[in-house]
C-alpha cells in the first residue's frame, strides 16, 4: 500500500501519524493510545487486588491506594474504554456508510490529540506530587479538601480530553447524518453506525455538563470561587447532580457502541440478518433517551426524599425493557442460523449471560430501598464491572479480533485468541462474581484495607486470583498482536467470509481514499445482498472520477500541545502554601505561552487557505483493483 | 464403606460452612437482617432476585439451546428472517409486567422508610439521635436526653430510633448493614431516617452491630468504623441515666490515674470532652467525647480495646488511622513511660457503667 510507510524511515512514519487526518490512521492512534492507558489502568487494578488479597495488608498506603482507585476508574472510563471505542468507530463507521472520510477530518485529528494531551497531563500527576485521590466521581466536599494538586490534574486533564471527546462526538453526528452513500437510508444503516450515532448524541448532551462541572470545580480550587464550598454559600449536592447528569449517560456512551459491535458480529457468524432490526434501532434510541432520565439513582442515599427516589427508581427499571429486547433479538438472530464460533463470536456469545448478570443487578439496584444497602458497597463494584467488563470490554476484545484484519490487513491468531477469551472470561467471573456477596456482607467500596474476622477473607482472595487470570489473558493478547504483526500475512477483502456490510467489500486495509467509486446501497447488509446475487463487488453509484482529499496537518497537534502547556501554568499559578490565586508568576507566564501556542495555531489554521488535493481519475485507474468499489 | 460416609459428612459440612459463610456475619451482613428496615430491604432483595433469576433462567435456556442446536454444520445459507412482531411484543410486555410487580413494593417501601413524621411531633417520646460524621469518627448526640457520646451508639431494641444526620467536614455515609441501608451525611443539610433494632437478632449478634462509613472521605475511609450497642429499653434508660449523672469530669481514684488526669487536662481536654452532658456548641466539639471511653469495645473504632493498643494509638495515631486530625496536636514524646501508663489508666477508667 502506497500510504504505508514501509519504505520510509521512522521519522517520516512518525510525521505521517502526527499529521494525519485520515480516519483509518486516527483509528490506529486511538487504538494504540487506548491500549496503553488500558494497560496502565489494568496495572492499577492489579495493585488494588494485591492490596486486598488479605486483611490488614500493607502493600500500598492508604493515601496512595485512594490515588490508585481514582486513577484506575478515571483511566479506564475516559482514557481506555472511550478511545478504544473511538478507534473502532473511526476505523469502521465511515466505511460502513460508504464515506470517503469523516465530515471534519481536521477536527477528527484535533479530537485525538486533545484526548491524548488530557490523558498524558492527568497521568503526569503521578510524578508531580501525587495523583487525584477523591474517586473518579471526585465529589465536591472531598475533592475541595484534597491537598496538593492531584485534583487539579483531574479537572484540567479531563477538561482537555473531554473537549476532544466532544469534538469527536459532533464529528460522528455530522458524518452519519450527511455522508451516507446513495441508498443508505437511516433504516439501512448497520447497527454499529446506529449505536455510534446515538452514543455521539449522548456525548453532545453529556460531556457539556461534565465540562461545566469540571470548570466549576477548577474555579473553586484554583481561582478562589465558592460554587461547592458550603461555608461560602455553595452546595455540594449540585456537584453530584452535575456529575451524574454526565456520568449516567456516559455508561450508555460506552455500552451502546458495544451493543453495536455485537450486533455486527452475531449476524456475521450466524449467517443470518439481525433479528428485529427496527426494534433494535428503536431500543437503542430509547436507551439513549432514558439514559438522561435516571441519573439520580446514583444518589438514592443522598437524601433527595421519597418522591424523587420513587420516580427515579421506576424510570431506572424502565431501561430494562429496551435492553431486554436487545438480548432476545440477539438470541433469535442466532436461532435458526448457522453459527460459527470464531474468537469474536465467542466473545459475543459470552457477552449475553455476562451482561445479563450485570443488567439484572442493575434492576435490583433500581429498587431504591434495597439500594440503600447496595449503594457504595462491593455489590456496586461487582455490578458495574459486570456491565463494563462483561459488556464494553468483551465488545472491545471482540472488535479487536473482528476488525483487526480490516484495520491492519492481517488476522490475529485464532488459537491464541481463544486462549485469551477463555482466560479472560474465567478470570472476569472469578474476580467479580464474589464481589456481589462481599457487598451484601457489608463491605463498603473504596476501602484501602479491611480488618480480619468480618467474613470477607475468602471472597477477597478468590477475587484477587481472578484478577491475575485476567492479567494473563491480556498478556496472551499482547503476544498475539506481536506475533501477528511480525508474520503479517495479508488477507483479502472479506477475511471472515461472512461479511455483510460495506466495510467488508473493500480491501484490507482500505486505500487512503476508501471507496474508489461511492457505492450504491441496495438494502440492509448491502454487501451480503450483492454476494447472494453472485456479484463480487458493490454496485457503484457514480462513474469513476477525481477524488478530493484533505491535506495532512500538524496544527491539531500544536493546538493540543498549547493546551497541555497552559494546563501546567493554570495549576502552578496557584500557591498552595498561602492559598493565593495568581501568586506564582512563572505559572502565569507558562499559562500565557500555552494559550498563545493554541490560539496562534488556531489563527494559523483560519487564515491559511487549505483546499486539499485531488487524486486524478487516471491515477486511480492505474492502481490495482484492490480498492475497487 | 465407612470412608464414604465420612466423606459425605465432610462434604455436607463444607457445603454448610460455605452457605453459612455466604451469608456473612450476623453483626455485619445485610443477608441476616436484624430489624424492620433491613428486613424490608432484604425482602425487596429476595423479590427482585427471584424475578431476575427467572429472567436469567429463560435467557440461559434459550441461549444454551441456540449455541448447541445451531452450530455451523454445512455451508447452507440459513433463511434470512426479518423479525417477529409476535415474539417482540411478548418480550416487551412480559418484562414490563415483571417490573410492575417489582415497582409497587419498591415505591411503597421508599415512602415507608422515609417516614420520619414521629420525630417532628412535639412531646414525642421516640428516641432521636443526632449523628455527626467527621474525619474519621462519629458523634452521637441525644438531643432530648441532652447527652453526647461518640464512636459507640447505644440504642433501645424493638422500637423505632430516629436519626438526624450530617457531616462536619466532608461527605460521609452512615451504614449499619445488618440493621438497615445507609444514608449520606452531607455537609449541606441534615438528613433524617429511622432504624429499628430487633432484640432477638441483636442477641444473636452479641448486641453489638458494626457500623461503617460508606462514602469515600479520605485516606482512613476504610477505618471509619463505629459500633452500635442495641440493648433493651430498660437497659437503655439505665445507660442514659448513668450518662446524665456525670455532670462534672469524673475524678480519678488512684494516684497514678490522678497524674494521668492532670496530663489529660493539660493536653487533651481542649478537644476531647469528658462530660456527656456537654453543652458546648457543635463547632467546639472537635474530637470524640471520651466520657465513657472505658466502656467502649474499640480504640479509634478499629483497635481492640486494651491498654497496650491505647498506648500504641496515643504514640502514633498516624500509623493506625492515616490522615486523622489528632496527629501532631500534642507532644506525646514529652511523656515518659510512667506518665503514659498513668494517662492510659485514667482513660481506661473513664466509665459510666460498672
Interface residues (C-beta under 8 A of the other chain):
Chain A: X61 X62 X63 X65 X66 X133 X134 X135 X139 X141 X142 X145 X230 X235 X236 X237 X270 X271 X272 X273 X275 X276 X277 X278 X279 X301 X302 X303 X305 X306 X309 X310 X313 X314 X317 X318 X320 X321 X324 X325 X327 X328 X329 X331 X332 X334 X335 X336 X337 X338 X339 X340 X341 X349 X352 X353 X356 X357 X360 X361 X363 X364 X366 X367 X368 X369 X370 X371 X372 X373 X375 X376 X377 X437 X440 X441 X442 X444 X445 X446 X447 X448 X449 X450 X451 X453 X454 X455 X458 X532
Chain B: X21 X22 X23 X24 X25 X28 X29 X30 X31 X38 X40 X41 X44 X45 X48 X49 X51 X52 X55 X56 X59 X60 X62 X63 X66 X67 X70 X71 X72 X73 X74 X76 X77 X78 X79 X80 X81 X82 X83 X84 X87 X88 X91 X92 X95 X96 X99 X102 X103 X105 X106 X107 X109 X110 X111 X112 X113 X114 X167 X169 X170 X171 X173 X175 X177 X178 X180 X181 X182 X183 X184 X186 X187 X188 X189 X191 X192 X210 X212 X213 X214 X215 X216 X217 X218 X219 X220 X221 X222 X223 X225 X302 X322 X323
